[in-house]
């Protein structure tokens, strides 16, 4: 399980670097959906298991995806949305991040 988590983290990092090159101080190269899809496919092929992703450039409207219509188990990804709301509630003063909540 730990090895898969490391691989998935590495995949996320690689896709992030591919899709957001300005985070590294470079200008993003304009690319068609086909070129982007080819790059995503190449990255996904280097990982074991099935990879699915979908991206949309909000400035140009270009889209690309790999297995983007397939369903995948959410695993721990739901935690991100929950934590966003927790931080919003804490910022609004509705809860304290120091308070423990038994589940």
Jmol script that loads the backbone (N, CA, C; Angstrom):
load data "model"
ATOM      1  N   UNK A   1       0.823  -1.198   0.000  1.00  0.00           N
ATOM      2  CA  UNK A   1       0.000   0.000   0.000  1.00  0.00           C
ATOM      3  C   UNK A   1       0.864   1.257   0.000  1.00  0.00           C
ATOM      4  N   UNK A   2       1.920   1.277   0.809  1.00  0.00           N
ATOM      5  CA  UNK A   2       2.788   2.440   0.877  1.00  0.00           C
ATOM      6  C   UNK A   2       3.490   2.718  -0.438  1.00  0.00           C
ATOM      7  N   UNK A   3       3.869   1.658  -1.129  1.00  0.00           N
ATOM      8  CA  UNK A   3       4.548   1.816  -2.417  1.00  0.00           C
ATOM      9  C   UNK A   3       3.600   2.428  -3.447  1.00  0.00           C
ATOM     10  N   UNK A   4       2.331   1.992  -3.453  1.00  0.00           N
ATOM     11  CA  UNK A   4       1.359   2.560  -4.387  1.00  0.00           C
ATOM     12  C   UNK A   4       1.116   4.035  -4.091  1.00  0.00           C
ATOM     13  N   UNK A   5       1.083   4.394  -2.821  1.00  0.00           N
ATOM     14  CA  UNK A   5       0.878   5.795  -2.440  1.00  0.00           C
ATOM     15  C   UNK A   5       2.028   6.652  -2.946  1.00  0.00           C
ATOM     16  N   UNK A   6       3.244   6.141  -2.848  1.00  0.00           N
ATOM     17  CA  UNK A   6       4.415   6.881  -3.343  1.00  0.00           C
ATOM     18  C   UNK A   6       4.318   7.034  -4.854  1.00  0.00           C
ATOM     19  N   UNK A   7       3.919   5.978  -5.541  1.00  0.00           N
ATOM     20  CA  UNK A   7       3.800   6.051  -7.003  1.00  0.00           C
ATOM     21  C   UNK A   7       2.721   7.038  -7.415  1.00  0.00           C
ATOM     22  N   UNK A   8       1.591   7.012  -6.722  1.00  0.00           N
ATOM     23  CA  UNK A   8       0.515   7.935  -7.070  1.00  0.00           C
ATOM     24  C   UNK A   8       0.926   9.377  -6.771  1.00  0.00           C
ATOM     25  N   UNK A   9       1.663   9.586  -5.692  1.00  0.00           N
ATOM     26  CA  UNK A   9       2.159  10.930  -5.381  1.00  0.00           C
ATOM     27  C   UNK A   9       3.127  11.394  -6.464  1.00  0.00           C
ATOM     28  N   UNK A  10       3.958  10.485  -6.916  1.00  0.00           N
ATOM     29  CA  UNK A  10       4.901  10.827  -7.985  1.00  0.00           C
ATOM     30  C   UNK A  10       4.151  11.158  -9.264  1.00  0.00           C
ATOM     31  N   UNK A  11       3.095  10.399  -9.569  1.00  0.00           N
ATOM     32  CA  UNK A  11       2.295  10.675 -10.759  1.00  0.00           C
ATOM     33  C   UNK A  11       1.660  12.045 -10.652  1.00  0.00           C
ATOM     34  N   UNK A  12       1.090  12.362  -9.496  1.00  0.00           N
ATOM     35  CA  UNK A  12       0.470  13.670  -9.299  1.00  0.00           C
ATOM     36  C   UNK A  12       1.494  14.781  -9.500  1.00  0.00           C
ATOM     37  N   UNK A  13       2.683  14.605  -8.956  1.00  0.00           N
ATOM     38  CA  UNK A  13       3.739  15.603  -9.104  1.00  0.00           C
ATOM     39  C   UNK A  13       4.129  15.765 -10.573  1.00  0.00           C
ATOM     40  N   UNK A  14       4.308  14.663 -11.277  1.00  0.00           N
ATOM     41  CA  UNK A  14       4.691  14.747 -12.684  1.00  0.00           C
ATOM     42  C   UNK A  14       3.618  15.429 -13.523  1.00  0.00           C
ATOM     43  N   UNK A  15       2.372  15.078 -13.292  1.00  0.00           N
ATOM     44  CA  UNK A  15       1.288  15.709 -14.043  1.00  0.00           C
ATOM     45  C   UNK A  15       1.215  17.186 -13.710  1.00  0.00           C
ATOM     46  N   UNK A  16       1.413  17.528 -12.440  1.00  0.00           N
ATOM     47  CA  UNK A  16       1.400  18.937 -12.044  1.00  0.00           C
ATOM     48  C   UNK A  16       2.506  19.714 -12.742  1.00  0.00           C
ATOM     49  N   UNK A  17       3.677  19.133 -12.802  1.00  0.00           N
ATOM     50  CA  UNK A  17       4.789  19.803 -13.477  1.00  0.00           C
ATOM     51  C   UNK A  17       4.537  19.915 -14.968  1.00  0.00           C
ATOM     52  N   UNK A  18       3.896  18.916 -15.534  1.00  0.00           N
ATOM     53  CA  UNK A  18       3.566  18.944 -16.957  1.00  0.00           C
ATOM     54  C   UNK A  18       2.534  20.016 -17.258  1.00  0.00           C
ATOM     55  N   UNK A  19       1.523  20.096 -16.426  1.00  0.00           N
ATOM     56  CA  UNK A  19       0.402  20.987 -16.701  1.00  0.00           C
ATOM     57  C   UNK A  19       0.622  22.411 -16.218  1.00  0.00           C
ATOM     58  N   UNK A  20       1.468  22.596 -15.206  1.00  0.00           N
ATOM     59  CA  UNK A  20       1.661  23.918 -14.634  1.00  0.00           C
ATOM     60  C   UNK A  20       3.134  24.306 -14.639  1.00  0.00           C
ATOM     61  N   UNK A  21       3.729  24.457 -15.819  1.00  0.00           N
ATOM     62  CA  UNK A  21       5.157  24.770 -15.874  1.00  0.00           C
ATOM     63  C   UNK A  21       5.498  26.128 -15.287  1.00  0.00           C
ATOM     64  N   UNK A  22       4.549  27.049 -15.172  1.00  0.00           N
ATOM     65  CA  UNK A  22       4.866  28.354 -14.593  1.00  0.00           C
ATOM     66  C   UNK A  22       5.243  28.231 -13.126  1.00  0.00           C
ATOM     67  N   UNK A  23       4.844  27.140 -12.469  1.00  0.00           N
ATOM     68  CA  UNK A  23       5.231  26.929 -11.079  1.00  0.00           C
ATOM     69  C   UNK A  23       6.739  26.749 -10.959  1.00  0.00           C
ATOM     70  N   UNK A  24       7.388  26.401 -12.074  1.00  0.00           N
ATOM     71  CA  UNK A  24       8.848  26.246 -12.079  1.00  0.00           C
ATOM     72  C   UNK A  24       9.519  27.468 -12.689  1.00  0.00           C
ATOM     73  N   UNK A  25       8.746  28.531 -12.944  1.00  0.00           N
ATOM     74  CA  UNK A  25       9.326  29.749 -13.482  1.00  0.00           C
ATOM     75  C   UNK A  25       9.441  29.762 -14.989  1.00  0.00           C
ATOM     76  N   UNK A  26       8.727  28.888 -15.687  1.00  0.00           N
ATOM     77  CA  UNK A  26       8.778  28.854 -17.138  1.00  0.00           C
ATOM     78  C   UNK A  26       7.426  29.263 -17.689  1.00  0.00           C
ATOM     79  N   UNK A  27       7.421  29.743 -18.907  1.00  0.00           N
ATOM     80  CA  UNK A  27       6.161  30.057 -19.574  1.00  0.00           C
ATOM     81  C   UNK A  27       5.571  28.774 -20.122  1.00  0.00           C
ATOM     82  N   UNK A  28       4.260  28.571 -19.986  1.00  0.00           N
ATOM     83  CA  UNK A  28       3.667  27.371 -20.539  1.00  0.00           C
ATOM     84  C   UNK A  28       3.700  27.393 -22.063  1.00  0.00           C
ATOM     85  N   UNK A  29       4.052  26.265 -22.642  1.00  0.00           N
ATOM     86  CA  UNK A  29       4.081  26.166 -24.103  1.00  0.00           C
ATOM     87  C   UNK A  29       2.670  25.886 -24.595  1.00  0.00           C
ATOM     88  N   UNK A  30       2.210  26.632 -25.608  1.00  0.00           N
ATOM     89  CA  UNK A  30       0.887  26.336 -26.142  1.00  0.00           C
ATOM     90  C   UNK A  30       0.894  24.942 -26.757  1.00  0.00           C
ATOM     91  N   UNK A  31      -0.150  24.164 -26.480  1.00  0.00           N
ATOM     92  CA  UNK A  31      -0.216  22.831 -27.026  1.00  0.00           C
ATOM     93  C   UNK A  31      -1.656  22.448 -27.289  1.00  0.00           C
ATOM     94  N   UNK A  32      -1.848  21.650 -28.293  1.00  0.00           N
ATOM     95  CA  UNK A  32      -3.192  21.212 -28.621  1.00  0.00           C
ATOM     96  C   UNK A  32      -3.613  20.122 -27.660  1.00  0.00           C
ATOM     97  N   UNK A  33      -4.916  19.846 -27.631  1.00  0.00           N
ATOM     98  CA  UNK A  33      -5.418  18.771 -26.793  1.00  0.00           C
ATOM     99  C   UNK A  33      -4.774  17.443 -27.138  1.00  0.00           C
ATOM    100  N   UNK A  34      -4.463  17.239 -28.423  1.00  0.00           N
ATOM    101  CA  UNK A  34      -3.844  15.988 -28.857  1.00  0.00           C
ATOM    102  C   UNK A  34      -2.432  15.858 -28.295  1.00  0.00           C
ATOM    103  N   UNK A  35      -1.659  16.925 -28.362  1.00  0.00           N
ATOM    104  CA  UNK A  35      -0.295  16.893 -27.827  1.00  0.00           C
ATOM    105  C   UNK A  35      -0.337  16.670 -26.323  1.00  0.00           C
ATOM    106  N   UNK A  36      -1.219  17.364 -25.645  1.00  0.00           N
ATOM    107  CA  UNK A  36      -1.336  17.206 -24.200  1.00  0.00           C
ATOM    108  C   UNK A  36      -1.764  15.786 -23.858  1.00  0.00           C
ATOM    109  N   UNK A  37      -2.732  15.242 -24.581  1.00  0.00           N
ATOM    110  CA  UNK A  37      -3.196  13.874 -24.341  1.00  0.00           C
ATOM    111  C   UNK A  37      -2.042  12.875 -24.535  1.00  0.00           C
ATOM    112  N   UNK A  38      -1.224  13.093 -25.558  1.00  0.00           N
ATOM    113  CA  UNK A  38      -0.073  12.215 -25.794  1.00  0.00           C
ATOM    114  C   UNK A  38       0.910  12.278 -24.634  1.00  0.00           C
ATOM    115  N   UNK A  39       1.145  13.478 -24.121  1.00  0.00           N
ATOM    116  CA  UNK A  39       2.069  13.619 -22.986  1.00  0.00           C
ATOM    117  C   UNK A  39       1.509  12.952 -21.742  1.00  0.00           C
ATOM    118  N   UNK A  40       0.209  13.136 -21.495  1.00  0.00           N
ATOM    119  CA  UNK A  40      -0.423  12.493 -20.345  1.00  0.00           C
ATOM    120  C   UNK A  40      -0.371  10.974 -20.477  1.00  0.00           C
ATOM    121  N   UNK A  41      -0.626  10.469 -21.677  1.00  0.00           N
ATOM    122  CA  UNK A  41      -0.599   9.029 -21.925  1.00  0.00           C
ATOM    123  C   UNK A  41       0.787   8.456 -21.651  1.00  0.00           C
ATOM    124  N   UNK A  42       1.816   9.169 -22.076  1.00  0.00           N
ATOM    125  CA  UNK A  42       3.184   8.702 -21.854  1.00  0.00           C
ATOM    126  C   UNK A  42       3.508   8.645 -20.363  1.00  0.00           C
ATOM    127  N   UNK A  43       3.112   9.668 -19.617  1.00  0.00           N
ATOM    128  CA  UNK A  43       3.357   9.677 -18.171  1.00  0.00           C
ATOM    129  C   UNK A  43       2.579   8.552 -17.509  1.00  0.00           C
ATOM    130  N   UNK A  44       1.309   8.392 -17.858  1.00  0.00           N
ATOM    131  CA  UNK A  44       0.470   7.364 -17.244  1.00  0.00           C
ATOM    132  C   UNK A  44       1.005   5.963 -17.532  1.00  0.00           C
ATOM    133  N   UNK A  45       1.558   5.760 -18.732  1.00  0.00           N
ATOM    134  CA  UNK A  45       2.075   4.442 -19.096  1.00  0.00           C
ATOM    135  C   UNK A  45       3.274   4.037 -18.255  1.00  0.00           C
ATOM    136  N   UNK A  46       3.942   5.000 -17.638  1.00  0.00           N
ATOM    137  CA  UNK A  46       5.119   4.676 -16.832  1.00  0.00           C
ATOM    138  C   UNK A  46       4.754   4.210 -15.425  1.00  0.00           C
ATOM    139  N   UNK A  47       3.464   4.189 -15.093  1.00  0.00           N
ATOM    140  CA  UNK A  47       3.009   3.767 -13.771  1.00  0.00           C
ATOM    141  C   UNK A  47       2.195   2.489 -13.882  1.00  0.00           C
ATOM    142  N   UNK A  48       2.298   1.625 -12.878  1.00  0.00           N
ATOM    143  CA  UNK A  48       1.491   0.403 -12.898  1.00  0.00           C
ATOM    144  C   UNK A  48       0.031   0.740 -12.591  1.00  0.00           C
ATOM    145  N   UNK A  49      -0.848  -0.090 -13.033  1.00  0.00           N
ATOM    146  CA  UNK A  49      -2.257   0.125 -12.737  1.00  0.00           C
ATOM    147  C   UNK A  49      -2.908   1.044 -13.752  1.00  0.00           C
ATOM    148  N   UNK A  50      -4.150   1.350 -13.478  1.00  0.00           N
ATOM    149  CA  UNK A  50      -4.944   2.164 -14.380  1.00  0.00           C
ATOM    150  C   UNK A  50      -4.936   3.610 -13.900  1.00  0.00           C
ATOM    151  N   UNK A  51      -4.660   4.530 -14.799  1.00  0.00           N
ATOM    152  CA  UNK A  51      -4.599   5.954 -14.474  1.00  0.00           C
ATOM    153  C   UNK A  51      -5.704   6.663 -15.245  1.00  0.00           C
ATOM    154  N   UNK A  52      -6.382   7.569 -14.583  1.00  0.00           N
ATOM    155  CA  UNK A  52      -7.385   8.381 -15.246  1.00  0.00           C
ATOM    156  C   UNK A  52      -7.239   9.831 -14.831  1.00  0.00           C
ATOM    157  N   UNK A  53      -7.366  10.725 -15.788  1.00  0.00           N
ATOM    158  CA  UNK A  53      -7.279  12.149 -15.490  1.00  0.00           C
ATOM    159  C   UNK A  53      -8.025  12.935 -16.559  1.00  0.00           C
ATOM    160  N   UNK A  54      -8.416  14.134 -16.205  1.00  0.00           N
ATOM    161  CA  UNK A  54      -9.041  15.046 -17.157  1.00  0.00           C
ATOM    162  C   UNK A  54      -8.575  16.445 -16.803  1.00  0.00           C
ATOM    163  N   UNK A  55      -8.174  17.201 -17.807  1.00  0.00           N
ATOM    164  CA  UNK A  55      -7.717  18.573 -17.576  1.00  0.00           C
ATOM    165  C   UNK A  55      -8.376  19.502 -18.578  1.00  0.00           C
ATOM    166  N   UNK A  56      -8.583  20.736 -18.143  1.00  0.00           N
ATOM    167  CA  UNK A  56      -9.131  21.778 -19.029  1.00  0.00           C
ATOM    168  C   UNK A  56      -8.347  23.055 -18.762  1.00  0.00           C
ATOM    169  N   UNK A  57      -7.839  23.658 -19.826  1.00  0.00           N
ATOM    170  CA  UNK A  57      -7.180  24.944 -19.727  1.00  0.00           C
ATOM    171  C   UNK A  57      -8.288  25.994 -19.663  1.00  0.00           C
ATOM    172  N   UNK A  58      -8.437  26.653 -18.522  1.00  0.00           N
ATOM    173  CA  UNK A  58      -9.553  27.585 -18.366  1.00  0.00           C
ATOM    174  C   UNK A  58      -9.375  28.846 -19.198  1.00  0.00           C
ATOM    175  N   UNK A  59      -8.169  29.099 -19.676  1.00  0.00           N
ATOM    176  CA  UNK A  59      -7.946  30.270 -20.526  1.00  0.00           C
ATOM    177  C   UNK A  59      -8.270  30.001 -21.986  1.00  0.00           C
ATOM    178  N   UNK A  60      -7.952  28.791 -22.470  1.00  0.00           N
ATOM    179  CA  UNK A  60      -8.167  28.483 -23.886  1.00  0.00           C
ATOM    180  C   UNK A  60      -9.340  27.548 -24.125  1.00  0.00           C
ATOM    181  N   UNK A  61      -9.774  26.848 -23.084  1.00  0.00           N
ATOM    182  CA  UNK A  61     -10.859  25.890 -23.227  1.00  0.00           C
ATOM    183  C   UNK A  61     -10.406  24.531 -23.740  1.00  0.00           C
ATOM    184  N   UNK A  62      -9.106  24.378 -24.005  1.00  0.00           N
ATOM    185  CA  UNK A  62      -8.594  23.089 -24.476  1.00  0.00           C
ATOM    186  C   UNK A  62      -8.770  22.030 -23.389  1.00  0.00           C
ATOM    187  N   UNK A  63      -9.105  20.805 -23.812  1.00  0.00           N
ATOM    188  CA  UNK A  63      -9.329  19.709 -22.890  1.00  0.00           C
ATOM    189  C   UNK A  63      -8.553  18.481 -23.334  1.00  0.00           C
ATOM    190  N   UNK A  64      -8.158  17.674 -22.370  1.00  0.00           N
ATOM    191  CA  UNK A  64      -7.505  16.398 -22.661  1.00  0.00           C
ATOM    192  C   UNK A  64      -7.787  15.459 -21.503  1.00  0.00           C
ATOM    193  N   UNK A  65      -7.867  14.187 -21.812  1.00  0.00           N
ATOM    194  CA  UNK A  65      -8.113  13.223 -20.756  1.00  0.00           C
ATOM    195  C   UNK A  65      -7.637  11.839 -21.124  1.00  0.00           C
ATOM    196  N   UNK A  66      -7.421  11.054 -20.091  1.00  0.00           N
ATOM    197  CA  UNK A  66      -7.078   9.642 -20.224  1.00  0.00           C
ATOM    198  C   UNK A  66      -8.065   8.893 -19.342  1.00  0.00           C
ATOM    199  N   UNK A  67      -8.828   8.005 -19.918  1.00  0.00           N
ATOM    200  CA  UNK A  67      -9.839   7.248 -19.169  1.00  0.00           C
ATOM    201  C   UNK A  67     -10.699   8.190 -18.333  1.00  0.00           C
ATOM    202  N   UNK A  68     -10.994   9.362 -18.879  1.00  0.00           N
ATOM    203  CA  UNK A  68     -11.680  10.398 -18.106  1.00  0.00           C
ATOM    204  C   UNK A  68     -13.145  10.088 -17.841  1.00  0.00           C
ATOM    205  N   UNK A  69     -13.738   9.163 -18.584  1.00  0.00           N
ATOM    206  CA  UNK A  69     -15.127   8.787 -18.330  1.00  0.00           C
ATOM    207  C   UNK A  69     -15.247   7.550 -17.456  1.00  0.00           C
ATOM    208  N   UNK A  70     -14.119   6.939 -17.117  1.00  0.00           N
ATOM    209  CA  UNK A  70     -14.140   5.746 -16.271  1.00  0.00           C
ATOM    210  C   UNK A  70     -14.304   6.135 -14.810  1.00  0.00           C
ATOM    211  N   UNK A  71     -14.836   5.215 -14.038  1.00  0.00           N
ATOM    212  CA  UNK A  71     -14.994   5.458 -12.606  1.00  0.00           C
ATOM    213  C   UNK A  71     -13.806   4.860 -11.855  1.00  0.00           C
ATOM    214  N   UNK A  72     -13.353   5.575 -10.826  1.00  0.00           N
ATOM    215  CA  UNK A  72     -12.249   5.134  -9.988  1.00  0.00           C
ATOM    216  C   UNK A  72     -12.669   5.271  -8.533  1.00  0.00           C
ATOM    217  N   UNK A  73     -12.165   4.397  -7.665  1.00  0.00           N
ATOM    218  CA  UNK A  73     -12.452   4.584  -6.238  1.00  0.00           C
ATOM    219  C   UNK A  73     -11.807   5.876  -5.756  1.00  0.00           C
ATOM    220  N   UNK A  74     -12.496   6.580  -4.891  1.00  0.00           N
ATOM    221  CA  UNK A  74     -11.993   7.873  -4.433  1.00  0.00           C
ATOM    222  C   UNK A  74     -10.799   7.751  -3.511  1.00  0.00           C
ATOM    223  N   UNK A  75     -10.665   6.625  -2.838  1.00  0.00           N
ATOM    224  CA  UNK A  75      -9.596   6.437  -1.863  1.00  0.00           C
ATOM    225  C   UNK A  75      -9.580   7.622  -0.894  1.00  0.00           C
ATOM    226  N   UNK A  76      -8.471   8.287  -0.745  1.00  0.00           N
ATOM    227  CA  UNK A  76      -8.386   9.388   0.217  1.00  0.00           C
ATOM    228  C   UNK A  76      -8.636  10.755  -0.399  1.00  0.00           C
ATOM    229  N   UNK A  77      -9.004  10.817  -1.668  1.00  0.00           N
ATOM    230  CA  UNK A  77      -9.179  12.121  -2.297  1.00  0.00           C
ATOM    231  C   UNK A  77     -10.319  12.925  -1.692  1.00  0.00           C
ATOM    232  N   UNK A  78     -11.290  12.254  -1.095  1.00  0.00           N
ATOM    233  CA  UNK A  78     -12.396  12.981  -0.479  1.00  0.00           C
ATOM    234  C   UNK A  78     -11.923  13.844   0.685  1.00  0.00           C
ATOM    235  N   UNK A  79     -10.800  13.501   1.264  1.00  0.00           N
ATOM    236  CA  UNK A  79     -10.294  14.251   2.417  1.00  0.00           C
ATOM    237  C   UNK A  79      -9.972  15.699   2.050  1.00  0.00           C
ATOM    238  N   UNK A  80      -9.568  15.945   0.823  1.00  0.00           N
ATOM    239  CA  UNK A  80      -9.229  17.306   0.401  1.00  0.00           C
ATOM    240  C   UNK A  80     -10.462  18.207   0.502  1.00  0.00           C
ATOM    241  N   UNK A  81     -11.584  17.769  -0.051  1.00  0.00           N
ATOM    242  CA  UNK A  81     -12.809  18.575  -0.001  1.00  0.00           C
ATOM    243  C   UNK A  81     -13.279  18.787   1.439  1.00  0.00           C
ATOM    244  N   UNK A  82     -13.156  17.759   2.253  1.00  0.00           N
ATOM    245  CA  UNK A  82     -13.557  17.886   3.659  1.00  0.00           C
ATOM    246  C   UNK A  82     -12.681  18.907   4.367  1.00  0.00           C
ATOM    247  N   UNK A  83     -11.367  18.841   4.140  1.00  0.00           N
ATOM    248  CA  UNK A  83     -10.465  19.776   4.821  1.00  0.00           C
ATOM    249  C   UNK A  83     -10.663  21.207   4.339  1.00  0.00           C
ATOM    250  N   UNK A  84     -10.994  21.399   3.072  1.00  0.00           N
ATOM    251  CA  UNK A  84     -11.287  22.752   2.587  1.00  0.00           C
ATOM    252  C   UNK A  84     -12.442  23.329   3.393  1.00  0.00           C
ATOM    253  N   UNK A  85     -13.501  22.533   3.572  1.00  0.00           N
ATOM    254  CA  UNK A  85     -14.657  23.019   4.336  1.00  0.00           C
ATOM    255  C   UNK A  85     -14.318  23.209   5.804  1.00  0.00           C
ATOM    256  N   UNK A  86     -13.513  22.333   6.375  1.00  0.00           N
ATOM    257  CA  UNK A  86     -13.098  22.484   7.774  1.00  0.00           C
ATOM    258  C   UNK A  86     -12.351  23.802   7.953  1.00  0.00           C
ATOM    259  N   UNK A  87     -11.427  24.111   7.050  1.00  0.00           N
ATOM    260  CA  UNK A  87     -10.679  25.362   7.157  1.00  0.00           C
ATOM    261  C   UNK A  87     -11.595  26.575   6.982  1.00  0.00           C
ATOM    262  N   UNK A  88     -12.584  26.475   6.103  1.00  0.00           N
ATOM    263  CA  UNK A  88     -13.551  27.570   5.943  1.00  0.00           C
ATOM    264  C   UNK A  88     -14.353  27.780   7.225  1.00  0.00           C
ATOM    265  N   UNK A  89     -14.795  26.679   7.822  1.00  0.00           N
ATOM    266  CA  UNK A  89     -15.569  26.763   9.062  1.00  0.00           C
ATOM    267  C   UNK A  89     -14.714  27.344  10.195  1.00  0.00           C
ATOM    268  N   UNK A  90     -13.448  26.957  10.253  1.00  0.00           N
ATOM    269  CA  UNK A  90     -12.556  27.487  11.284  1.00  0.00           C
ATOM    270  C   UNK A  90     -12.323  28.978  11.067  1.00  0.00           C
ATOM    271  N   UNK A  91     -12.127  29.379   9.824  1.00  0.00           N
ATOM    272  CA  UNK A  91     -11.911  30.792   9.514  1.00  0.00           C
ATOM    273  C   UNK A  91     -13.137  31.631   9.866  1.00  0.00           C
ATOM    274  N   UNK A  92     -14.316  31.049   9.680  1.00  0.00           N
ATOM    275  CA  UNK A  92     -15.560  31.758  10.006  1.00  0.00           C
ATOM    276  C   UNK A  92     -15.847  31.742  11.504  1.00  0.00           C
ATOM    277  N   UNK A  93     -15.030  31.021  12.278  1.00  0.00           N
ATOM    278  CA  UNK A  93     -15.218  30.988  13.727  1.00  0.00           C
ATOM    279  C   UNK A  93     -16.245  29.964  14.197  1.00  0.00           C
ATOM    280  N   UNK A  94     -16.651  29.060  13.319  1.00  0.00           N
ATOM    281  CA  UNK A  94     -17.654  28.061  13.679  1.00  0.00           C
ATOM    282  C   UNK A  94     -17.067  26.843  14.372  1.00  0.00           C
ATOM    283  N   UNK A  95     -15.764  26.657  14.286  1.00  0.00           N
ATOM    284  CA  UNK A  95     -15.106  25.556  14.982  1.00  0.00           C
ATOM    285  C   UNK A  95     -13.663  25.907  15.219  1.00  0.00           C
ATOM    286  N   UNK A  96     -13.054  25.156  16.120  1.00  0.00           N
ATOM    287  CA  UNK A  96     -11.652  25.371  16.463  1.00  0.00           C
ATOM    288  C   UNK A  96     -10.830  24.203  15.947  1.00  0.00           C
ATOM    289  N   UNK A  97      -9.720  24.501  15.306  1.00  0.00           N
ATOM    290  CA  UNK A  97      -8.852  23.442  14.815  1.00  0.00           C
ATOM    291  C   UNK A  97      -8.136  22.727  15.962  1.00  0.00           C
ATOM    292  N   UNK A  98      -8.118  23.337  17.135  1.00  0.00           N
ATOM    293  CA  UNK A  98      -7.486  22.717  18.291  1.00  0.00           C
ATOM    294  C   UNK A  98      -8.422  21.741  18.998  1.00  0.00           C
ATOM    295  N   UNK A  99      -9.711  21.791  18.711  1.00  0.00           N
ATOM    296  CA  UNK A  99     -10.683  20.924  19.363  1.00  0.00           C
ATOM    297  C   UNK A  99     -10.667  19.522  18.745  1.00  0.00           C
ATOM    298  N   UNK A 100     -10.625  18.485  19.586  1.00  0.00           N
ATOM    299  CA  UNK A 100     -10.685  17.111  19.106  1.00  0.00           C
ATOM    300  C   UNK A 100     -12.128  16.682  19.013  1.00  0.00           C
ATOM    301  N   UNK A 101     -12.442  15.983  17.936  1.00  0.00           N
ATOM    302  CA  UNK A 101     -13.799  15.499  17.717  1.00  0.00           C
ATOM    303  C   UNK A 101     -13.742  13.978  17.604  1.00  0.00           C
ATOM    304  N   UNK A 102     -14.313  13.266  18.580  1.00  0.00           N
ATOM    305  CA  UNK A 102     -14.294  11.793  18.490  1.00  0.00           C
ATOM    306  C   UNK A 102     -15.228  11.303  17.388  1.00  0.00           C
ATOM    307  N   UNK A 103     -14.784  10.314  16.650  1.00  0.00           N
ATOM    308  CA  UNK A 103     -15.606   9.710  15.605  1.00  0.00           C
ATOM    309  C   UNK A 103     -15.928   8.281  15.963  1.00  0.00           C
TER     310      UNK A 103
END
end "model"
wireframe off; spacefill off
backbone 0.3
color backbone group
